[in-house]
Amino acid sequence: MTNAELATLTHQVLWASFFVAMAFGAIVQRSGFCTMGAVSDVVTMGDWARMRQWALAAGVAMIGFGLLAWTGLVSPDKTLYASDRWIWLSALVGGGIFGFGMVLSSGCASKALVRVGGGNLKSVVVVIVVGIAAFATLKGLTAVWRTETVDRVAVDFTTTASLSAWAARALSVNVSAVGLVLGVAIGGALVAWALASRDFRHRANLLGGVGVGAAVVLMWWISGNLGFVAEHPETLQETFVATNSTRAEALSFVSPIAYTLDWLMFYSDSNKLLTVGIVSVFGVLIGSAAMALAQRSFRWEGFGGPGDLGHHLVGAVLMGVGGVTAMGCSIGQGVSGVSTLSATSFVAVFAMIAGAVAALKYQAWRLERET
């Protein structure tokens, strides 16, 4: 492959990622898909509709990724979430912090981007603060704290720390075949549970669940197959073009928001290049704005007062720190990560839900105290 061909391929990957992210933003805006809202609905009202959306999205993503891996279109051991280190403590602590923060901020990182597209000025502040806190946790002060504490605690394996790799080793069979079986089994169970409720089966819910899951699968194909280069013309090593990790990536939003702010602030630096994550941030903003305008739901919204601002600021910091520590947000780990059957992702998802429940209990206690 020549440098000219590599540049053309990079443009194709970036544009494809941008359009998938646009569709994701429009779908979330239209369907009301929201991880924080899903947990909140269950805890406060006993309503499982949006939780079923999330389960449907995760199930579709698992089945789709299993098929991509089984057909050889994507290599499971070359994704962002593939590692022989099970960083369970980072996932547990980071996920819990992120889950608590997304409640204080009225939504996760992806939902904040969608709300910015709908005219929510509170979410503009949240997105900026998430990016700053995330970048600090990638390369700054909180990065030192992260690497010197929770990241030191891990379990090392001779294989990838995932359900499919463990099962394949135990049964002495092909990991892709086991991954497909487990993906279809676990993902199918999630899909079946989501669709079991007759009240759930209407257009918006199906659009949210299937649409988000399909967007993640498409991103896996774009990043892991279309963007795969077996031999880079300069380094002569294999790589995945236009990714920050140089590995296959799907939708995730905490670290990409940080890289987006970095790209904007240092735009004139020729070393700052667009990546799949950065264009995904822009895609979600534009897609959600287009849908909000089409639905005539676009409206400006600001903070209700100092208390409201304070909670959103704290929540945004917690999401930035927690999202990087857990290696992903509620979409990055909750849909993209679990689709690979990563053991770390399952711990992160559990911790995010637990953190969100704790934050909802805190908010209920605070309201009772004020009244």
C-alpha distance (Angstrom), angle and dihedral (degrees) to the residues before:
residue distance angle dihedral
M1 . . .
T2 3.81 . .
N3 3.80 126.0 .
A4 3.81 89.5 -108.2
E5 3.80 91.4 53.8
L6 3.80 90.2 47.1
A7 3.82 90.8 52.7
T8 3.81 90.9 50.4
L9 3.81 91.2 48.9
T10 3.81 90.9 48.9
H11 3.81 90.7 54.0
Q12 3.80 90.5 49.7
V13 3.81 92.0 51.0
L14 3.80 92.7 47.3
W15 3.80 94.8 48.1
A16 3.80 92.7 45.7
S17 3.82 90.8 49.8
F18 3.80 91.0 47.5
F19 3.81 93.2 53.9
V20 3.81 93.3 46.1
A21 3.81 89.4 50.7
M22 3.82 89.7 48.9
A23 3.79 89.2 54.4
F24 3.81 89.8 47.1
G25 3.81 91.5 52.5
A26 3.79 92.5 47.9
I27 3.81 92.1 47.6
V28 3.81 94.0 49.9
Q29 3.82 90.8 46.5
R30 3.80 91.5 49.6
S31 3.81 99.6 41.1
G32 3.81 101.6 37.2
F33 3.81 91.0 -125.4
C34 3.80 106.5 176.2
T35 3.79 131.0 155.7
M36 3.79 94.5 -156.5
G37 3.79 90.1 46.3
A38 3.80 90.2 50.6
V39 3.80 92.7 56.0
S40 3.80 92.1 41.0
D41 3.81 92.9 51.4
V42 3.80 91.4 52.5
V43 3.81 95.6 45.7
T44 3.80 99.1 41.8
M45 3.81 103.6 30.2
G46 3.79 107.8 13.2
D47 3.81 89.0 -120.2
W48 3.82 111.9 146.7
A49 3.83 99.0 -178.6
R50 3.81 98.1 104.8
M51 3.80 91.6 39.1
R52 3.79 86.5 56.8
Q53 3.82 87.9 51.4
W54 3.79 89.6 55.8
A55 3.82 92.1 45.9
L56 3.81 90.4 49.3
A57 3.81 91.2 50.6
A58 3.81 92.4 48.8
G59 3.80 91.5 46.3
V60 3.80 93.9 50.5
A61 3.82 90.2 47.0
M62 3.83 92.2 50.3
I63 3.79 93.2 50.5
G64 3.80 92.0 44.2
F65 3.80 94.5 48.7
G66 3.80 90.7 46.1
L67 3.80 89.8 55.1
L68 3.82 92.4 46.7
A69 3.81 91.1 51.1
W70 3.81 94.7 43.9
T71 3.81 92.6 51.2
G72 3.80 90.7 47.9
L73 3.80 94.5 -116.4
V74 3.82 91.8 121.7
S75 3.80 128.7 25.5
P76 3.83 110.3 -134.2
D77 3.81 91.9 -155.1
K78 3.81 92.0 57.1
T79 3.79 99.5 56.9
L80 3.79 126.7 107.4
Y81 3.81 90.3 -105.6
A82 3.81 96.9 49.6
S83 3.80 112.4 105.7
D84 3.79 138.0 136.6
R85 3.82 88.0 -134.2
W86 3.78 116.3 85.0
I87 3.82 100.3 -151.5
W88 3.78 92.8 -168.3
L89 3.81 96.4 155.7
S90 3.81 93.4 51.3
A91 3.79 89.1 49.5
L92 3.80 92.1 46.4
V93 3.81 96.9 47.4
G94 3.79 96.3 35.3
G95 3.78 93.3 45.0
G96 3.81 92.2 49.2
I97 3.79 92.0 49.0
F98 3.80 91.4 47.4
G99 3.81 92.9 48.2
F100 3.81 92.1 50.9
G101 3.79 91.0 47.0
M102 3.79 96.4 49.7
V103 3.81 90.3 58.2
L104 3.81 92.5 50.3
S105 3.82 88.8 48.7
S106 3.82 94.0 47.8
G107 3.79 93.1 -116.3
C108 3.78 145.6 9.1
A109 3.80 125.9 -80.2
S110 3.80 94.9 -87.3
K111 3.79 91.6 48.0
A112 3.81 89.9 50.2
L113 3.81 89.5 55.7
V114 3.80 90.6 48.9
R115 3.79 90.9 49.9
V116 3.79 91.3 50.3
G117 3.80 86.4 57.6
G118 3.80 88.1 52.9
G119 3.81 93.6 53.8
N120 3.80 100.5 -96.2
L121 3.81 106.7 151.1
K122 3.80 91.6 -172.6
S123 3.77 88.2 64.2
V124 3.82 90.8 51.7
V125 3.79 87.8 62.7
V126 3.80 91.3 44.5
V127 3.81 93.0 51.7
I128 3.81 93.2 49.3
V129 3.81 93.5 47.9
V130 3.82 92.1 44.8
G131 3.80 88.6 53.9
I132 3.81 94.0 49.4
A133 3.82 93.5 46.3
A134 3.80 91.2 45.3
F135 3.80 93.3 50.8
A136 3.80 90.1 49.1
T137 3.80 88.4 52.9
L138 3.81 91.3 48.4
K139 3.80 97.7 47.8
G140 3.81 111.2 -8.0
L141 3.80 142.6 64.3
T142 3.78 97.5 -48.1
A143 3.82 88.8 45.8
V144 3.81 88.1 63.9
W145 3.78 90.7 49.0
R146 3.82 90.3 48.3
T147 3.79 96.4 49.2
E148 3.80 93.4 43.3
T149 3.81 95.4 49.9
V150 3.81 127.4 21.0
D151 3.82 97.0 15.5
R152 3.80 89.8 60.8
V153 3.80 90.8 64.1
A154 3.78 111.3 78.3
V155 3.78 143.5 125.3
D156 3.80 114.5 -120.2
F157 3.79 120.1 -145.2
T158 3.78 133.1 -173.7
T159 3.81 88.2 -129.4
T160 3.79 134.2 40.9
A161 3.79 112.2 -66.2
S162 3.79 95.9 -115.3
L163 3.79 137.0 112.8
S164 3.80 91.8 -115.1
A165 3.82 94.6 50.4
W166 3.80 92.3 47.2
A167 3.81 92.2 48.4
A168 3.80 92.1 46.0
R169 3.80 91.3 51.9
A170 3.79 92.9 47.0
L171 3.82 93.3 48.5
S172 3.84 96.2 34.5
V173 3.79 92.4 -128.8
N174 3.80 136.6 125.4
V175 3.81 112.3 -66.7
S176 3.82 94.1 -141.6
A177 3.80 91.9 54.4
V178 3.80 91.8 48.1
G179 3.79 89.5 45.7
L180 3.79 90.6 54.7
V181 3.80 92.6 48.3
L182 3.81 93.0 47.9
G183 3.80 92.4 41.9
V184 3.79 92.1 52.2
A185 3.81 92.2 42.6
I186 3.80 98.5 47.2
G187 3.80 95.3 31.4
G188 3.78 91.5 44.9
A189 3.80 90.6 51.4
L190 3.81 90.3 52.2
V191 3.80 91.6 48.1
A192 3.81 91.5 47.4
W193 3.81 91.7 49.7
A194 3.79 91.7 48.5
L195 3.80 93.6 49.6
A196 3.80 94.7 42.0
S197 3.80 90.8 85.2
R198 3.80 112.3 80.4
D199 3.80 90.8 -157.7
F200 3.81 89.6 57.7
R201 3.78 95.6 55.2
H202 3.78 101.2 89.7
R203 3.78 131.0 114.2
A204 3.80 101.5 -94.8
N205 3.80 94.8 48.7
L206 3.79 93.6 45.9
L207 3.79 90.7 46.7
G208 3.80 91.2 51.6
G209 3.79 97.0 46.9
V210 3.79 100.9 38.1
G211 3.81 93.4 35.6
V212 3.81 96.0 52.7
G213 3.81 92.3 43.7
A214 3.81 92.2 48.4
A215 3.82 91.3 48.1
V216 3.81 89.8 55.8
V217 3.81 91.5 49.1
L218 3.82 91.0 49.6
M219 3.79 90.4 50.5
W220 3.79 90.4 51.8
W221 3.81 89.4 54.0
I222 3.81 94.0 45.3
S223 3.79 94.7 47.6
G224 3.79 99.8 32.5
N225 3.80 101.2 38.1
L226 3.79 113.0 15.8
G227 3.80 91.7 39.4
F228 3.80 96.9 43.8
V229 3.81 115.2 114.5
A230 3.80 116.1 -172.3
E231 3.80 93.4 -160.5
H232 3.79 122.8 19.8
P233 3.83 109.5 -142.5
E234 3.83 92.2 -128.3
T235 3.82 106.1 31.2
L236 3.83 95.7 29.2
Q237 3.81 87.8 -141.2
E238 3.78 129.3 116.1
T239 3.78 116.3 -97.9
F240 3.78 145.1 163.4
V241 3.77 108.4 -120.4
A242 3.81 123.6 -127.2
T243 3.80 97.0 11.9
N244 3.79 125.8 122.5
S245 3.79 91.8 -140.6
T246 3.84 96.0 42.8
R247 3.80 84.9 -128.6
A248 3.80 131.6 97.8
E249 3.82 110.5 -73.5
A250 3.79 136.5 -175.9
L251 3.79 132.6 -169.7
S252 3.81 114.9 -36.6
F253 3.78 128.7 140.1
V254 3.82 118.4 -167.7
S255 3.81 100.4 71.8
P256 3.84 91.7 33.1
I257 3.82 89.7 56.9
A258 3.82 88.4 53.6
Y259 3.80 91.8 49.1
T260 3.80 89.8 47.2
L261 3.80 92.0 55.9
D262 3.80 89.2 46.6
W263 3.82 91.2 51.0
L264 3.80 92.1 48.7
M265 3.80 94.6 47.8
F266 3.81 94.3 46.4
Y267 3.78 98.2 33.0
S268 3.80 93.8 137.4
D269 3.82 91.1 56.6
S270 3.81 105.5 99.3
N271 3.81 89.8 -150.3
K272 3.81 91.1 65.7
L273 3.79 104.3 87.8
L274 3.77 132.7 178.3
T275 3.78 114.8 -101.6
V276 3.78 137.0 -171.6
G277 3.81 89.9 -98.3
I278 3.80 94.9 50.5
V279 3.80 95.8 48.8
S280 3.81 88.4 46.0
V281 3.81 89.6 60.2
F282 3.81 91.0 52.3
G283 3.80 91.2 43.6
V284 3.81 93.3 54.5
L285 3.81 91.5 48.8
I286 3.80 93.5 50.8
G287 3.80 95.4 41.0
S288 3.80 93.7 50.2
A289 3.82 92.1 45.1
A290 3.80 91.5 50.9
M291 3.80 91.4 50.5
A292 3.81 92.8 45.7
L293 3.80 90.8 51.6
A294 3.80 91.8 45.7
Q295 3.81 90.9 51.2
R296 3.81 91.6 42.4
S297 3.80 89.0 -126.0
F298 3.81 95.9 120.0
R299 3.80 110.1 121.3
W300 3.77 137.3 152.2
E301 3.79 115.5 -109.4
G302 3.80 129.4 179.9
F303 3.79 139.3 -179.2
G304 3.77 119.8 -63.4
G305 3.80 93.5 -140.0
P306 3.81 145.0 -50.0
G307 3.80 92.6 -58.8
D308 3.77 91.9 53.5
L309 3.80 90.9 48.3
G310 3.81 92.1 47.9
H311 3.79 94.2 52.5
H312 3.80 92.2 47.9
L313 3.81 92.0 49.2
V314 3.80 92.9 50.0
G315 3.79 90.9 44.6
A316 3.81 92.3 50.3
V317 3.81 91.9 51.1
L318 3.80 90.6 49.4
M319 3.80 91.5 49.5
G320 3.80 92.3 49.7
V321 3.79 93.8 48.7
G322 3.78 95.4 38.2
G323 3.79 96.1 44.3
V324 3.80 93.5 55.3
T325 3.81 93.0 42.0
A326 3.82 91.4 51.3
M327 3.84 91.0 43.2
G328 3.77 93.5 -119.9
C329 3.78 149.6 18.8
S330 3.80 130.0 -106.1
I331 3.81 88.3 -72.2
G332 3.80 96.9 35.3
Q333 3.79 94.1 51.4
G334 3.81 100.1 12.5
V335 3.82 95.7 58.4
S336 3.82 111.6 1.5
G337 3.81 95.5 40.0
V338 3.80 98.7 43.5
S339 3.81 89.9 47.6
T340 3.83 86.6 70.3
L341 3.83 89.9 49.5
S342 3.81 89.7 -122.3
A343 3.80 112.0 174.7
T344 3.80 90.5 -143.2
S345 3.81 90.5 54.8
F346 3.80 93.4 55.1
V347 3.80 90.9 52.0
A348 3.81 90.6 48.2
V349 3.81 92.4 50.9
F350 3.80 92.0 49.6
A351 3.81 90.3 49.4
M352 3.82 93.0 47.9
I353 3.78 91.5 53.8
A354 3.81 91.2 46.3
G355 3.81 91.3 48.6
A356 3.79 91.6 49.0
V357 3.81 91.8 49.9
A358 3.81 90.2 50.2
A359 3.81 90.9 50.7
L360 3.81 91.8 49.4
K361 3.81 89.6 51.4
Y362 3.80 88.8 49.6
Q363 3.80 91.6 51.4
A364 3.81 91.4 48.9
W365 3.82 90.2 50.2
R366 3.81 91.2 48.9
L367 3.81 92.6 50.8
E368 3.81 91.3 48.8
R369 3.80 90.4 49.6
E370 3.81 92.1 51.1
T371 3.79 93.1 49.7
